[in-house]
Amino acid sequence: MSKHNFTIHHASLIVSDTEQSLLFYRDVLGMEPTERPNLPFPGAWLQIGAQQIHLLELDNPDPTIGRPAHGGRDRHVAMHIDSVDALREDLERTGTAYTVSISGRKALFCRDRDGNALEFIERP
């Protein structure tokens, strides 16, 4: 048992172009941009429920190719979603590749334009 009461406030993802990344995170996934402090590099903060995703436009030290095809076998951020089927339709409409979870849960994985893996798990 933890002696501290932890919750996750945000997860940060490195992106090469904030505006191009917002076309995916905001326009395809429907995440809402929120206020971001004045920092010495471009980026965007996105609200997802009580948590946030921070897009940081920085040089990426990690390879963006050669990662596992299934995002569940790579570092990833997992989020709950109301409908995996509705998300799947949006991903297919925009030509975004995805894989379904091999765990048997109603979940899918996709990657953003910079290779960041995202998991979406349907709420029970």
PyMOL commands that set and color helices and strands:
alter all, ss='L'
color gray80, all
select helices_A, chain A and resi 18-25+71-73+84-93
alter helices_A, ss='H'
color red, helices_A
select strands_A, chain A and resi 10-15+32-34+43-48+51-57+76-81+98-100+107-111+117-122
alter strands_A, ss='S'
color yellow, strands_A
deselect
rebuild
show_as cartoon
